[in-house]
Amino acid sequence: MDAIDREILAELQKDGRLTITELADRVRLSISPCHRRLRALERDGAISGYHAQLDANALGLTFESLVFVTMHTAERITLDAFETAVATIPNVIQAQRLFGDPDYLLRVLTRDLSAYQALYDEQLSALPGVQRLSSTLVMKRVVENRPLPL
């Protein structure tokens, strides 16, 4: 990956809807070489896909919580069962396994406190292998959807 590839990636992170002509112009390449580089970046996995960025507030998802999960055990079968189950909950928009305690961090979006309580009581607390859940509410998003550093 060279400086031109990084420029292509930087431009696409700013606006994934650029046409190949617009992209080529921004990175100062002709269309064919730009298109070849773009396809190579996609093929090599540097670009994993394209999507629309939605506004959670506009969709009524105004309640955000970070949930810290401590597991009973670190046995592989338990962790696999937990990870499979948590991946099926649409309101969990991010799940990360951590080193140390707690074991997992979940980012959860719901429409309000009542919806969060129902999700917590009915789904999160029933996840396999969970010993303890601890939630904290997000007051304000300070940095969000930042492009990856290139």
N, C-alpha and C positions, 0 to 999 in steps of 0.2 A: 504494500500500500504506500503510495507516494503522496506528495502534497496536493496533487490534483484530485486524487481519490478522496482525500480528506475534505477538500473544498466541496466536492459533489455531495458528500455526506452532510456537511454543515448546511449547505443550501437546502437539502431535502428535509433536514430536521426543522428548519425554519418554515418550510412550506412543502409538504409532501405532494401537493397537487400541481407542481410545476410541470409544464409540458417539456418534452425533451428539447425542444427549441429554446425555451426560456432557460432551462438548466444549462444547456451548452453555452448560451450567451453569458450567463452569470459566471461560469468558470472559464470563459474565454477559450472554448474548443469549438471545432465544427461539430455538426450533429452526429455524424457516424462514429468518430472516436468517443464522443461523450456517451452515446448509446452503448457502445461496446464495453466501456468502463462500468456503466450502470448495470448492465447485465452480469458482468463479472462480479461486481459487489453483491448483487442478489444471489448469484450462484454460490459464491464463497461464504454466504451467511452473514456478511457485514450488515446487509439490509434484510431483516427478517420478515418484513411485511409493511403494509400501508393501512392506515385506519383514520377514522374521524375522531377528533378529540371532542368529547361531549362535556357540557357544563352541568355538573351534578345539581347545583342550585336551581338551574332552569328546569331540571327534570324532577324537582321536588325532593331531592335527596340532600337534605340540609343538616342532618345529624351525623356527625362523624366521631368515631371512637377508635382508640387504639387499645387492643386487647392483648395482654401478656398472658401466655399460657405456660403453665408448669405441668410437666407430665409425671405420671406415677413412676414410669420406668423408661429407660432409653433402649429397650429391646427393639430390634429392627422391625419385627412384626407389628408391634404397637405403633411405632412411628409411621410405618407404611399405612396402617389402617386410619390413623389420624389424618395424614396428609391426603389420602384418597377421599375421606369424608369431608374435610374442610374445603376441598376443591369443588364440591358439589353445591356449596352455599353461595348463591349469586351476590349477596350483600357483602361477602368477604372479597374485597377488591384487590387485596394484596396479602400474602402470607409468606413469612420468612422464618426459616429455622436459624436459631442463634447459637453461638457458643456460650456456655455458662448458663446462668439462671436469669431470666426465664428461658424456656426452651424455644418458644415461638412468639412472634409478633404478628398480629393480624390487624389489618386496616379495614374497618367496617363502616359502610354507609347505609343509613336508613332515612326514612322521611321525617321521623321525630322520635322523641324519647320513648313513647309508647310502643312504637314499632321495634325500637332497639331492645326494649325489655322483653318483648315477645320472642324476638330472635335469640336473645341471650338465654332465656329460660327454656325454650323449646329446642333449639338447635346447638348453640355453642356449648352449653353445659352438658349436653348429651354426646359430645364428640368422644370417640374412643380414647381411653388412656389418660384423660385429663384429671389431674389432681387439683389444680387451682386455676381460676381465671381472675385476672385483675384488669379493670378497665380505667382508662383515663379519657377525658373528653378533649377533642381538638377545639381550641378557642379560635385559632386563626391559622391559615396556611400562609407561611412566609415565603417559602421557595417551593415551586410546584412545576412539574412538567418541564424541567430544565433540560436543554439538549445535553447529550453526552459530551464530555470534553474530548476533543480530538487533538 
